[in-house]
Amino acid sequence: MIKNWIHKQRILGSGFTKAEYQLYEFDKLENPDDAMRYMSHRQNHGIYRPALFSGNQQYFLDDKWITQVFFSSLNIPAPKTYGLFHPSFGVTISGKPYKNSVHIAESIAHETPCRLVFKPRGGRKGQSVIIADATENNGSIYISVGGKKQTIDEFISSLPQDAHSHYDGCYHGWLVQACITQHEFLCHLNSDSVNSMRIVTHIDSREDIQIHFSMLRVGRTGSNVDNWGCTLPSAPRYAVGAEPACPSWQGGAR
């Protein structure tokens, strides 16, 4: 018992919190030294993230619009994006203005009824993501959220004003995207959100791509997103023959 207590204190003293100790199940390790193969939250934010974001790639990772434009230029599959809505500098990927209700209506006029996703350009952890249904009636397009039907102008005026507070508040505007129709099996697990498979990879010193692990992320009933910050359940799976080199986040599934 004393030996186990000493091992725990050493692990906690290296920078892990008590919550991380429980989350990573360090008490079940045959060799307590294996805990050093994991990365603590403090290490991630104090060492790894500053190094990763030391160059211009920070803006590519922060700015969802730049990410979308980059993916589009390389023909990498991504959700259909109608444009970046903003009353002053809104624009489509082709360079056309996307600043008002008329522009939004024109972009979806031939696709109604349809489901849309309004996503803050600089959002984090799925916060302020809005799923809306667009319908046409007598030549006018209406937006419905949670059963409340509005004109596009009314909907625009109701968008939260605090959705751009992340990253020093420098990313304004809303991505307007088509909602993905997911596979029937994933939809059966939870139809309220788009469930996803995350595959974590890295490039080693020989420039070979290594698969770290994959994870099925499933949103909760009533939630539009599958982010861990919204207490999602997740099921990790590791590459064949590979040992887990980073923690398997469980979120609200524990």
For each residue, the residues with C-beta under 8 A, 3 or more apart:
1: 4 5
2: 5 6
3: 6 7
4: 1 7 8 27
5: 1 2 8 9
6: 2 3 9 10
7: 3 4 10 11 32
8: 4 5 11 12 21 26 27
9: 5 6 12 13
10: 6 7 13 14 32
11: 7 8 14 16 21 26 32 35
12: 8 9 16 17 18 21
13: 9 10
14: 10 11 35 36 40
15: 40 42 43
16: 11 12 20 21 24 26 35 38 40
17: 12 20 21 40 41
18: 12 21 22
19: 22 23
20: 16 17 23 24 38 40 41 247
21: 8 11 12 16 17 18 24 26 27
22: 18 19 25 27
23: 19 20 247 249 250 254
24: 16 20 21 35 38 247
25: 22 28 29
26: 8 11 16 21 29 32 35
27: 4 8 21 22
28: 25
29: 25 26 32 34 35
30: 34
31: 34
32: 7 10 11 26 29 35
33: 36
34: 29 30 31 37
35: 11 14 16 24 26 29 32 38
36: 14 33
37: 34 245
38: 16 20 24 35 246 247
39: 43 44 48 246 247
40: 14 15 16 17 20 43 44
41: 17 20 44 45
42: 15 45 46
43: 15 39 40 46 47 48
44: 39 40 41 47 48 49
45: 41 42 48 49 50
46: 42 43 49 50
47: 43 44 50 51
48: 39 43 44 45 51 52
49: 44 45 46 52 53
50: 45 46 47 53 54
51: 47 48 54
52: 48 49 57 58
53: 49 50 57 58 61
54: 50 51 58
55: 58
56: 59 60
57: 52 53 60 61
58: 52 53 54 55 61 62
59: 56 62 63 66
60: 56 57 63 66 67 70
61: 53 57 58 67
62: 58 59 122 167 171
63: 59 60 66 67 121 122 171
64: 67 68 119 120 121 122 123 171 175
65: 68 69 84 121 171 173 175
66: 59 60 63 69 70
67: 60 61 63 64 70 71
68: 64 65 71 72 78 81 93 175
69: 65 66 72 73 93
70: 60 66 67 73 74
71: 67 68 74 76 77 78
72: 68 69 75 76 78 81 93
73: 69 70
74: 70 71
75: 72
76: 71 72
77: 71
78: 68 71 72 81
79: 117 177 178 179 180
80: 177 178
81: 68 72 78 84 93 175 176 177 178
82: 92 98 104 107 108 116 176 177 178
83: 90 91 92 93 96 98 103 104 107 175 176
84: 65 81 90 91 92 98 121 173 174 175 176
85: 90 98 99 103 104 118 156 173 174 175 176
86: 89 90 98 99 172 173 174
87: 90 99 100
88: 99
89: 86 99 173
90: 83 84 85 86 87 97 98 99 100 103 173
91: 83 84 95 96 97 98
92: 82 83 84 95 96 97 98 107
93: 68 69 72 81 83
94:
95: 91 92
96: 83 91 92 103
97: 90 91 92 103
98: 82 83 84 85 86 90 91 92 103 104 107 176
99: 85 86 87 88 89 90 103
100: 87 90 103 104 156
101: 104 105 151 152 153 156
102: 105 106
103: 83 85 90 96 97 98 99 100 106 107
104: 82 83 85 98 100 101 107 108 141 152 156 176
105: 101 102 108 109 141 152
106: 102 103 109
107: 82 83 92 98 103 104 176
108: 82 104 105 111 112 114 116 134 141
109: 105 106 112 136 141
110:
111: 108 114 134 178
112: 108 109 134 135 136 141
113: 133 134 135 136
114: 108 111 133 134 178 179
115: 131 132 133 134 178 179
116: 82 108 131 132 133 134 143 176 177 178 179
117: 79 129 130 131 132 175 176 177 178 179
118: 85 129 130 132 159 174 175 176
119: 64 123 129 130 174 175 177
120: 64 123 127 128 129 163 164 166 171 173 174 175
121: 63 64 65 84 164 171 172 173 174 175
122: 62 63 64 164 166 167 169 170 171 172
123: 64 119 120 126 127 128 129 163 166
124: 127 166 167 229
125: 227 228 229 230
126: 123 129 224 225 226 227 229 230
127: 120 123 124 163 229
128: 120 123 160 162 163
129: 117 118 119 120 123 126 224 225
130: 117 118 119 145 159 224
131: 115 116 117 145 179 224
132: 115 116 117 118 143 144 145 155
133: 113 114 115 116 143 144 145
134: 108 111 112 113 114 115 116 141 142 143 144
135: 112 113 141 142 144 149
136: 109 112 113 139 140 141 142
137: 140 142
138:
139: 136
140: 136 137 151
141: 104 105 108 109 112 134 135 136 152
142: 134 135 136 137 149 150 151 152
143: 116 132 133 134 149 150 151 152 154 155
144: 132 133 134 135 147 148 149 150
145: 130 131 132 133 148 150 155
146:
147: 144
148: 144 145
149: 135 142 143 144
150: 142 143 144 145 154 155 158
151: 101 140 142 143 154 155
152: 101 104 105 141 142 143 155 156
153: 101 156 157
154: 143 150 151 157 158
155: 132 143 145 150 151 152 158 159
156: 85 100 101 104 152 153 159
157: 153 154
158: 150 154 155
159: 118 130 155 156 163 174
160: 128 163
161:
162: 128 165
163: 120 123 127 128 159 160 174
164: 120 121 122 169 171 172 173
165: 162 169
166: 120 122 123 124 169 171
167: 62 122 124 170 171
168:
169: 122 164 165 166 172
170: 122 167
171: 62 63 64 65 120 121 122 164 166 167
172: 86 121 122 164 169
173: 65 84 85 86 89 90 120 121 164
174: 84 85 86 118 119 120 121 159 163
175: 64 65 68 81 83 84 85 117 118 119 120 121
176: 81 82 83 84 85 98 104 107 116 117 118
177: 79 80 81 82 116 117 119
178: 79 80 81 82 111 114 115 116 117
179: 79 114 115 116 117 131 194
180: 79 194
181:
182: 186 187 194 195
183: 186 187
184: 187 188
185: 188 189
186: 182 183 189 190 195 218
187: 182 183 184 190 191 195
188: 184 185 191
189: 185 186 195 218
190: 186 187 193 195 218 219 220 221
191: 187 188
192: 219 220 221 222 223 224
193: 190 218 219 220 223 224 225 226
194: 179 180 182 219 226
195: 182 186 187 189 190 216 217 218 219 226
196: 216 217 226
197: 214 215 216 217
198: 214 215 217
199: 211 213 214 215
200: 211 212 213 214 215 246
201: 209 210 211 212
202: 209 210 212
203: 207 208 209 210
204: 207 208 210
205:
206:
207: 203 204
208: 203 204
209: 201 202 203
210: 201 202 203 204 239
211: 199 200 201 214 239 242
212: 200 201 202 239 242 245 246
213: 199 200 236 237 238 239 242 244 245 246 248
214: 197 198 199 200 211 236 237 238 239
215: 197 198 199 200 234 235 236 237 248 249
216: 195 196 197 234 235 237
217: 195 196 197 198 226 227 228 232 234
218: 186 189 190 193 195 226 232 233 234 235
219: 190 192 193 194 195 223 224 225 226 230 232
220: 190 192 193 223 230 231 232 233 252
221: 190 192
222: 192
223: 192 193 219 220 226 230 232
224: 126 129 130 131 192 193 219
225: 126 129 193 219 230 232
226: 126 193 194 195 196 217 218 219 223 230 232
227: 125 126 217 230 232
228: 125 217 231 232 234 249 251
229: 124 125 126 127
230: 125 126 219 220 223 225 226 227
231: 220 228 251 252
232: 217 218 219 220 223 225 226 227 228 251 252 253
233: 218 220 250 251 252 253
234: 215 216 217 218 228 249 250 251 253
235: 215 216 218 253
236: 213 214 215 244 248 249
237: 213 214 215 216
238: 213 214 242 243 244
239: 210 211 212 213 214 242
240:
241:
242: 211 212 213 238 239 245
243: 238
244: 213 236 238 247 248
245: 37 212 213 242
246: 38 39 200 212 213
247: 20 23 24 38 39 244
248: 213 215 236 244
249: 23 215 228 234 236
250: 23 233 234 253 254
251: 228 231 232 233 234 254
252: 220 231 232 233
253: 232 233 234 235 250
254: 23 250 251
